[in-house]
Amino acid sequence: MDLRCPSTLQGVVTDGVLEIKCRNNRCGARSGVVVLHRWDTTTGELLDTKTFRDPIYKEVNTSATRRQRSAVRSS
């Protein structure tokens, strides 16, 4: 069962386990990394936390996106 608000998937419940995507950097979430917390729905106990590489995130070549600053000269 999916738990949704009108715009976003909040969590998923399957076989008595609630799974939620965490966006907190303390848990390891950052650009390109997905963190999933899993709880037992009967006890409320945290079962585990897993981190994955985000399949949607694309590595950007930073050297190609950097712009050189132009020199500032007085006239």
TAFENDA-V754178 format. One record per residue. RES is the residue in one small letter. SS is DSSP state (H for helix, E for strand, L for the rest). OMEGA is omega in whole degrees, 0 to 359 (* if undefined). D_FIRST is the distance of its C-alpha to the first C-alpha in Angstrom with 2 decimals. Layout:
res=<RES/RES>
ss=<SS/SS>
omega=<OMEGA/OMEGA>
d_first=<D_FIRST/D_FIRST>
//
This chain:
res=<m/d/l/r/c/p/s/t/l/q/g/v/v/t/d/g/v/l/e/i/k/c/r/n/n/r/c/g/a/r/s/g/v/v/v/l/h/r/w/d/t/t/t/g/e/l/l/d/t/k/t/f/r/d/p/i/y/k/e/v/n/t/s/a/t/r/r/q/r/s/a/v/r/s/s>
ss=<L/E/E/E/L/L/L/L/E/E/E/E/E/E/L/L/E/E/E/E/E/E/L/L/H/H/H/L/L/E/L/L/E/E/E/E/E/E/E/E/L/L/L/L/L/E/E/E/E/E/E/E/E/L/L/L/L/L/L/L/L/H/H/H/H/L/L/L/L/L/L/L/L/L/L>
omega=<176/175/186/163/182/185/190/171/183/181/180/176/176/176/177/179/176/181/182/175/181/179/184/181/175/180/178/179/176/181/180/181/177/177/178/174/179/180/171/184/180/182/184/182/175/182/178/176/181/175/180/172/182/182/181/183/178/177/179/178/186/181/180/183/180/177/179/176/177/180/178/181/175/183/*>
d_first=<0.00/3.82/6.58/9.56/13.15/15.27/16.27/14.10/10.80/11.05/8.65/5.78/5.15/6.45/9.49/10.34/10.40/9.47/10.53/12.33/14.97/18.30/21.07/23.81/26.83/27.58/24.62/25.92/24.06/26.56/27.22/26.09/24.08/20.34/19.54/16.28/16.19/14.28/14.47/14.49/12.66/15.61/18.46/17.32/19.24/18.85/18.49/19.44/19.80/20.07/21.80/21.81/23.97/22.35/22.56/23.08/25.89/29.31/32.31/35.10/38.66/40.02/43.62/43.05/41.47/44.04/46.73/50.20/51.75/54.94/58.05/59.25/62.98/65.35/67.72>
//
